Amino acid sequence: MFTPDLVRLAAVLAAVVAPFGAWAQTVSDTRLGVGTPASEADLSAYFSIPPSGRGLPPGRGTAQDGAVVFQQSCAACHGEKLQGNMSPGIGADRLIGGRGSLASNNPVKTTESYWPYATTLFDYVKRAMPFNAPGSLTDDQVYSVVAYILSEGGVIKPDEVMNATSLPQVRMPNREGFYPDPRPELSLYR
């Protein structure tokens, strides 16, 4: 026997699902009859920047400009001197130092010790930082913050400009400290 609650639930489900059926019929794909092909722009939201730098946006940044952006957007969590902040509810990792520590009993994971490619640092900052407003930094600000972090860690010179050409050329200190992933499905990703 149908109860009033069950009838209401069925009505709500029908109202929610019906528009999706009509929408799927209006969109076509040669294989399945639904959906639209994903564009490069659509995919870029889901794939990271590879070590080659393919997909890096136009823009540029310097450590000097990055110091300003870092103090405004990053220092509250990562510390004014990139030393990290382990305050409960606020804390974020240390960003510099730790070279040669990964194989020790006290590994320190930082951009210098753990990140094999500078492009990965750009991608992470671009997508996930600052913590309270991820993705809010402009491309120039991201290049600048990355230049600042790399400069403070002694990876690049303080006057080097980071952009889509120079960033993939940065040689990270622990680049050779990783093993390649032999899984064949990696060829499916860019």
MIKENU-900494 format. One line per 8 residues: number of its first residue (from 0); their letters; for each residue x, y, z of N, C-alpha, C. Coordinates in steps of 0.1 Angstrom, whole numbers, plus 5000, padded with zeros to 4 digits. Layout:
BEGIN
NUM> a> X Y Z X Y Z X Y Z; ...
This chain:
BEGIN
0> mftpdlvr> 5008 4988 5000 5000 5000 5000 5009 5012 5000; 5005 5022 4992 5013 5035 4991 5009 5044 5002; 5019 5049 5009 5017 5059 5020 5018 5073 5014; 5013 5083 5020 5015 5096 5015 5029 5100 5013; 5038 5096 5023 5052 5099 5022 5059 5093 5010; 5055 5080 5007 5061 5073 4996 5056 5080 4983; 5044 5084 4982 5039 5091 4970 5047 5104 4968; 5048 5112 4979 5056 5124 4978 5070 5122 4973
8> laavlaav> 5077 5112 4979 5090 5108 4975 5091 5105 4960; 5082 5097 4955 5082 5093 4941 5080 5106 4932; 5071 5115 4937 5069 5127 4929 5081 5136 4928; 5088 5137 4940 5100 5145 4940 5111 5138 4931; 5113 5125 4932 5123 5119 4923 5119 5120 4909; 5107 5119 4905 5103 5121 4891 5106 5135 4886; 5103 5145 4895 5106 5159 4891 5120 5162 4889; 5129 5155 4897 5143 5157 4897 5149 5150 4885
16> vapfgawa> 5145 5137 4882 5151 5129 4872 5146 5133 4858; 5134 5137 4856 5128 5139 4843 5136 5149 4834; 5140 5160 4840 5148 5169 4831 5161 5164 4826; 5167 5155 4833 5180 5149 4829 5177 5140 4817; 5166 5133 4816 5163 5124 4805 5161 5133 4792; 5154 5144 4794 5151 5153 4782 5164 5159 4778; 5173 5163 4787 5186 5169 4784 5194 5159 4776; 5195 5147 4781 5203 5137 4775 5199 5134 4760
24> qtvsdtrl> 5186 5135 4757 5182 5133 4744 5185 5144 4735; 5187 5156 4740 5190 5168 4731 5205 5169 4728; 5214 5162 4735 5228 5162 4733 5232 5149 4726; 5240 5150 4716 5244 5137 4709 5258 5135 4709; 5262 5122 4709 5275 5117 4707 5274 5105 4698; 5283 5104 4689 5282 5093 4679 5283 5079 4685; 5289 5077 4696 5291 5064 4702 5279 5060 4711; 5275 5069 4720 5265 5065 4730 5252 5073 4728
32> gvgtpase> 5251 5083 4721 5239 5091 4719 5237 5101 4730; 5247 5103 4739 5246 5113 4750 5259 5120 4751; 5259 5131 4757 5271 5139 4761 5277 5146 4749; 5287 5154 4752 5295 5162 4742 5309 5159 4744; 5317 5160 4734 5332 5158 4736 5338 5168 4745; 5347 5164 4753 5354 5174 4762 5364 5182 4754; 5364 5194 4756 5374 5203 4750 5387 5203 4758; 5397 5209 4752 5410 5210 4759 5408 5218 4772
40> adlsayfs> 5400 5229 4771 5398 5237 4783 5391 5229 4794; 5381 5220 4790 5374 5212 4800 5384 5203 4806; 5393 5196 4799 5402 5187 4804 5413 5194 4813; 5417 5206 4809 5427 5212 4817 5424 5214 4832; 5411 5214 4835 5407 5215 4849 5410 5202 4857; 5412 5191 4850 5414 5179 4856 5428 5172 4855; 5436 5178 4847 5449 5172 4845 5460 5182 4850; 5471 5177 4855 5481 5186 4860 5491 5189 4849
48> ippsgrgl> 5499 5199 4852 5509 5204 4843 5520 5193 4843; 5524 5188 4832 5535 5177 4832 5549 5184 4834; 5559 5176 4836 5573 5181 4837 5577 5190 4825; 5572 5186 4814 5576 5194 4801 5571 5208 4802; 5561 5211 4810 5555 5224 4810 5544 5226 4801; 5540 5216 4793 5529 5217 4783 5517 5221 4791; 5510 5231 4786 5498 5236 4793 5500 5247 4803; 5513 5251 4805 5515 5263 4814 5509 5275 4807
56> ppgrgtaq> 5502 5284 4815 5496 5296 4809 5506 5306 4807; 5503 5316 4798 5512 5328 4797 5513 5335 4810; 5523 5343 4812 5525 5350 4824 5540 5350 4828; 5543 5357 4839 5556 5358 4844 5556 5362 4858; 5567 5359 4865 5568 5363 4879 5583 5363 4884; 5585 5371 4893 5598 5372 4899 5597 5370 4914; 5609 5366 4920 5609 5364 4935 5605 5377 4943; 5609 5388 4938 5606 5401 4944 5591 5403 4945
64> dgavvfqq> 5584 5401 4933 5569 5402 4933 5563 5391 4942; 5569 5379 4941 5564 5368 4949 5564 5370 4964; 5574 5377 4968 5575 5380 4983 5563 5387 4988; 5559 5397 4980 5547 5405 4983 5534 5396 4984; 5532 5388 4973 5521 5380 4972 5521 5369 4984; 5533 5364 4986 5534 5354 4997 5530 5360 5010; 5535 5372 5013 5531 5378 5026 5517 5380 5027; 5510 5384 5016 5496 5387 5016 5487 5374 5017
72> scaachge> 5491 5364 5010 5482 5352 5007 5487 5339 5013; 5500 5338 5017 5505 5325 5021 5511 5325 5035; 5517 5336 5040 5525 5336 5052 5517 5332 5064; 5504 5335 5065 5496 5331 5076 5496 5316 5079; 5497 5308 5069 5497 5294 5070 5511 5288 5070; 5520 5293 5060 5533 5287 5058 5544 5295 5065; 5541 5305 5073 5551 5313 5080 5557 5323 5072; 5561 5334 5079 5567 5345 5071 5580 5342 5065
80> klqgnmsp> 5587 5332 5070 5600 5328 5064 5599 5314 5058; 5587 5310 5054 5584 5297 5047 5588 5285 5056; 5588 5287 5069 5592 5277 5079 5581 5268 5083; 5569 5271 5078 5557 5263 5082 5551 5269 5095; 5539 5265 5097 5531 5269 5109 5523 5258 5114; 5526 5252 5125 5519 5240 5130 5509 5244 5140; 5504 5256 5140 5493 5260 5149 5481 5252 5146; 5474 5246 5156 5462 5238 5153 5451 5246 5146
88> gigadrli> 5446 5241 5135 5436 5247 5128 5441 5257 5117; 5453 5260 5118 5459 5270 5108 5470 5264 5100; 5478 5256 5107 5491 5251 5102 5492 5246 5088; 5503 5249 5082 5507 5244 5069 5522 5240 5069; 5525 5232 5060 5539 5227 5059 5550 5237 5057; 5561 5233 5061 5573 5241 5058 5576 5239 5043; 5581 5250 5036 5583 5250 5022 5597 5248 5017; 5607 5252 5026 5621 5252 5022 5629 5244 5032
96> ggrgslas> 5641 5240 5027 5650 5232 5036 5647 5217 5033; 5653 5209 5042 5651 5194 5042 5658 5187 5031; 5667 5193 5024 5675 5186 5014 5682 5174 5020; 5682 5163 5013 5689 5151 5017 5683 5144 5029; 5671 5148 5033 5665 5142 5045 5655 5131 5043; 5651 5128 5031 5640 5119 5028 5644 5104 5032; 5657 5101 5030 5661 5087 5034 5665 5086 5049; 5664 5097 5056 5668 5097 5070 5656 5092 5079
104> nnpvktte> 5659 5091 5092 5648 5088 5101 5639 5099 5104; 5642 5111 5100 5634 5123 5102 5633 5131 5089; 5626 5125 5079 5624 5132 5066 5616 5145 5067; 5621 5155 5060 5614 5168 5059 5609 5170 5045; 5596 5169 5042 5591 5170 5029 5589 5185 5026; 5597 5190 5017 5595 5204 5013 5597 5205 4997; 5595 5216 4992 5597 5218 4977 5611 5214 4973; 5621 5216 4982 5635 5213 4979 5637 5198 4980
112> sywpyatt> 5632 5191 4989 5635 5177 4992 5626 5167 4985; 5614 5171 4982 5604 5161 4978 5598 5164 4964; 5598 5176 4959 5591 5178 4946 5602 5177 4935; 5599 5168 4926 5609 5165 4915 5609 5176 4904; 5597 5183 4902 5596 5192 4891 5590 5205 4896; 5595 5216 4891 5590 5229 4894 5576 5231 4888; 5573 5225 4877 5560 5226 4871 5549 5220 4881; 5552 5210 4889 5543 5205 4898 5540 5215 4909
120> lfdyvkra> 5550 5222 4913 5548 5233 4923 5538 5244 4918; 5541 5248 4905 5532 5258 4899 5517 5252 4899; 5516 5240 4894 5502 5234 4893 5495 5233 4906; 5503 5229 4916 5496 5228 4930 5492 5242 4935; 5501 5252 4934 5498 5265 4939 5486 5271 4931; 5486 5269 4918 5475 5274 4909 5462 5268 4913; 5461 5255 4916 5448 5248 4918 5444 5249 4933; 5453 5248 4942 5450 5246 4956 5452 5257 4966
128> mpfnapgs> 5459 5267 4962 5463 5278 4971 5457 5291 4967; 5456 5301 4976 5457 5299 4991 5446 5290 4996; 5448 5284 5007 5439 5274 5013 5424 5280 5014; 5423 5292 5018 5410 5298 5020 5404 5303 5007; 5411 5303 4996 5405 5308 4983 5413 5301 4972; 5412 5288 4971 5420 5281 4960 5416 5286 4946; 5427 5287 4938 5425 5292 4924 5423 5307 4923; 5424 5314 4933 5421 5329 4932 5433 5337 4928
136> ltddqvys> 5445 5331 4928 5457 5339 4923 5457 5339 4908; 5462 5351 4903 5464 5352 4888 5476 5344 4884; 5477 5341 4871 5489 5333 4866 5502 5341 4870; 5502 5354 4868 5514 5361 4872 5517 5360 4887; 5507 5360 4895 5509 5358 4910 5515 5344 4913; 5509 5334 4906 5514 5321 4908 5529 5319 4904; 5532 5324 4892 5546 5324 4888 5555 5331 4898; 5550 5342 4903 5558 5350 4913 5560 5343 4926
144> vvayilse> 5549 5337 4931 5550 5329 4944 5560 5317 4942; 5559 5310 4931 5568 5299 4928 5582 5304 4927; 5584 5315 4920 5598 5321 4919 5603 5324 4933; 5595 5330 4942 5599 5333 4955 5603 5321 4963; 5594 5311 4963 5597 5298 4970 5610 5292 4965; 5612 5291 4952 5624 5285 4947 5636 5293 4950; 5635 5307 4949 5646 5315 4953 5650 5314 4967; 5640 5314 4976 5643 5313 4990 5650 5300 4994
152> ggvikpde> 5647 5290 4986 5653 5277 4988 5666 5275 4981; 5670 5285 4974 5683 5284 4967 5683 5276 4954; 5671 5273 4949 5669 5265 4937 5672 5274 4925; 5667 5286 4925 5670 5296 4914 5676 5308 4920; 5682 5317 4912 5688 5329 4916 5676 5339 4919; 5678 5348 4928 5667 5358 4931 5662 5366 4920; 5671 5369 4910 5667 5377 4899 5661 5370 4887; 5660 5356 4888 5655 5349 4876 5640 5351 4875
160> vmnatslp> 5635 5352 4862 5621 5353 4859 5615 5340 4856; 5604 5336 4862 5597 5324 4859 5586 5326 4850; 5585 5318 4839 5574 5318 4830 5573 5305 4823; 5564 5303 4813 5561 5290 4807 5574 5284 4801; 5584 5292 4797 5596 5287 4791 5606 5283 4802; 5608 5292 4811 5619 5290 4821 5615 5280 4832; 5603 5280 4836 5599 5271 4847 5602 5256 4845; 5599 5250 4833 5602 5236 4831 5617 5233 4831
168> qvrmpnre> 5625 5244 4829 5640 5242 4829 5646 5242 4842; 5638 5245 4853 5644 5245 4866 5647 5231 4870; 5659 5229 4876 5664 5216 4880 5662 5215 4895; 5652 5207 4899 5649 5206 4913 5659 5197 4920; 5663 5200 4933 5674 5193 4940 5672 5178 4941; 5660 5173 4942 5658 5159 4944 5651 5152 4931; 5654 5158 4920 5647 5153 4908 5651 5138 4906; 5663 5134 4908 5667 5120 4906 5664 5111 4918
176> gfypdprp> 5657 5116 4928 5654 5108 4940 5641 5100 4938; 5636 5098 4926 5623 5092 4924 5625 5081 4914; 5616 5071 4914 5616 5060 4904 5604 5063 4895; 5607 5060 4882 5595 5062 4873 5584 5052 4875; 5572 5056 4872 5561 5047 4874 5559 5038 4861; 5561 5025 4863 5560 5017 4851 5546 5013 4846; 5536 5018 4852 5522 5013 4848 5519 5018 4834; 5514 5009 4826 5512 5013 4812 5501 5023 4810
184> elslyr> 5491 5024 4819 5480 5033 4817 5484 5048 4818; 5496 5050 4823 5500 5064 4824 5501 5071 4810; 5502 5063 4800 5503 5069 4786 5489 5075 4782; 5479 5072 4790 5466 5077 4787 5464 5092 4792; 5473 5096 4800 5473 5109 4806 5483 5118 4799; 5481 5131 4800 5491 5140 4793 5503 5143 4801
